[in-house]
Amino acid sequence: NQARIDAKTRDACTAAKATGAQVYTVRVVAGNANLLRNCATKADMFYDVKDAAGSGPGIEEIARQISQGRRTS
């Protein structure tokens, strides 16, 4: 049931962020955009992909940000 899945997702997001993890989310074509937007650590860490073929730029940006974070840590 979707409500249970959403609740588990919210719990996982909360738990991950409580550890200090940086949470990126990507909604591909369908899904609960508000849930995923709120799950991301910051608004610019949520990517809304309207077409699965267009997911590359979002994934590349996430990889770039993670790579930069590792260099500065």
Rosetta blueprint (number, residue, H / E / L):
1 N L
2 Q H
3 A H
4 R H
5 I H
6 D H
7 A H
8 K H
9 T H
10 R H
11 D H
12 A H
13 C H
14 T H
15 A H
16 A H
17 K H
18 A H
19 T L
20 G L
21 A L
22 Q L
23 V L
24 Y L
25 T E
26 V E
27 R E
28 V E
29 V L
30 A L
31 G L
32 N L
33 A H
34 N H
35 L H
36 L H
37 R H
38 N H
39 C H
40 A L
41 T L
42 K L
43 A H
44 D H
45 M H
46 F E
47 Y E
48 D E
49 V E
50 K L
51 D L
52 A H
53 A H
54 G H
55 S L
56 G H
57 P H
58 G H
59 I H
60 E H
61 E H
62 I H
63 A H
64 R H
65 Q H
66 I H
67 S H
68 Q H
69 G H
70 R H
71 R H
72 T H
73 S L
